[in-house]
Amino acid sequence: MKTSGYGLLACLPMLASLLQACGTPPAPPQAPPPKIGTAKALQGDVAIWKEWVGALDGMVNAQIRAQVTGYLIKRNYQEGDKVKKGQMLYEIDPRTFKAAVEQARATLAQHQAILTAAELDLARIQKLLPEKAVSVRDRDNAIGREASAAAEVMAAKAALDKAELDLAFTRIASPIEGIAGISQAQLGDLVGPNSSSSVLTTVSQIDPIRAYVPLNEQEYIALSRRNISEIKNPNEGNSNLPELPIHLVLADGSTYPERGKFFFTDRQIDQHTGTIQVGLLFPNPDGLLRPGQFARLKAPIHQAHQAILVPQRAMQQMQNVYQVAVVKPDHTIDVRAVIPGDTIGRHWVIIKEGVQPGEEIVVEGLQKVRPGMKVEPGPVIIEAPEFAEKPAGPRG
């Protein structure tokens, strides 16, 4: 049976609908731009801080030693207590030394009696000499005996002084006011200058307390030059470094409330380490700081004028190149190479080149972004740096 042309034409719309139903599906909707966190690049005058690691030590550390040999019979202080200058700390058995003093006194009395007899004999001979009842030889012998007796008296006095001094050394006092340490000798120990227990304890003066830090040569030269140019009356002590407020960070991360200052500089630079030892002083009225304590010290060594700051976590390092991702006004990403400078606090870093103040910097979602990518930025709260209201020193 033949199909008419009219029937074929009638089937064309149906075939077109079938072909359309079996064709390529429509493209899926485009994914939204990724959400990222941003913070603005800031600009202002900021202090540049330098940190050092050191240790604390007493202003004076007096080692309490036994100067005579004897048995320790008494300890008159509590370990760790504050002691005053002249306070009795230990006592050594004094009986042997008291006997030595009495013997020395007896010897002195004996020689003084001999001297008295020699003086009387000499006086008698000198009276008889004009009458030629005695010879000149007798007079000379009497003078010699009197001089020898006088010398023996002097020696006996010195021996008595030594015996009394040894007796006084049996009562061991603190030469300074400070904190007394743990006793290194126990009651009943035989102590003395040549024994293993010659150092009985240590008393440390801790108000003020010292801190020691090593400065490298560049730091030392820069600070010394600043002191010469700015400070006409340097700190007390023999330091030629400027009077900066030194902050002390304790082991628990808290900052000690009192500020320190440079106190002295060592006489030479250590050729092995290239550093010079510097001493600092901190008030310590409550005794919180103790010798041997770990110390992290920092000071504002100069000020950067109108520095551009970005958050530290915005920085990416690719080999030796540092980069930040900048969100342009059209919400696209521009990855730029930058030159970083000093770190400001824990969150910010100075950018010397590559970023302008006010630009949006990516700080969260860095792994999501690529150059030219469209993003959806949102602000991230970061602790702001402390901007200086007044110049604090040379501008960097």
Secondary structure as GFF3:
##gff-version 3
##sequence-region A 1 396
A	DSSP	alpha_helix	5	21	.	.	.	ID=ss1
A	DSSP	beta_strand	35	40	.	.	.	ID=ss2
A	DSSP	beta_strand	42	65	.	.	.	ID=ss3
A	DSSP	beta_strand	70	75	.	.	.	ID=ss4
A	DSSP	beta_strand	82	83	.	.	.	ID=ss5
A	DSSP	beta_strand	88	92	.	.	.	ID=ss6
A	DSSP	alpha_helix	95	128	.	.	.	ID=ss7
A	DSSP	three_ten_helix	129	131	.	.	.	ID=ss8
A	DSSP	alpha_helix	136	168	.	.	.	ID=ss9
A	DSSP	beta_strand	171	173	.	.	.	ID=ss10
A	DSSP	beta_strand	178	180	.	.	.	ID=ss11
A	DSSP	beta_strand	190	191	.	.	.	ID=ss12
A	DSSP	beta_strand	199	216	.	.	.	ID=ss13
A	DSSP	alpha_helix	217	230	.	.	.	ID=ss14
A	DSSP	beta_strand	247	249	.	.	.	ID=ss15
A	DSSP	beta_strand	261	270	.	.	.	ID=ss16
A	DSSP	beta_strand	275	282	.	.	.	ID=ss17
A	DSSP	beta_strand	294	311	.	.	.	ID=ss18
A	DSSP	three_ten_helix	312	314	.	.	.	ID=ss19
A	DSSP	beta_strand	316	318	.	.	.	ID=ss20
A	DSSP	beta_strand	321	327	.	.	.	ID=ss21
A	DSSP	beta_strand	333	344	.	.	.	ID=ss22
A	DSSP	beta_strand	348	353	.	.	.	ID=ss23
A	DSSP	beta_strand	360	364	.	.	.	ID=ss24
A	DSSP	three_ten_helix	366	368	.	.	.	ID=ss25
A	DSSP	beta_strand	376	379	.	.	.	ID=ss26
###
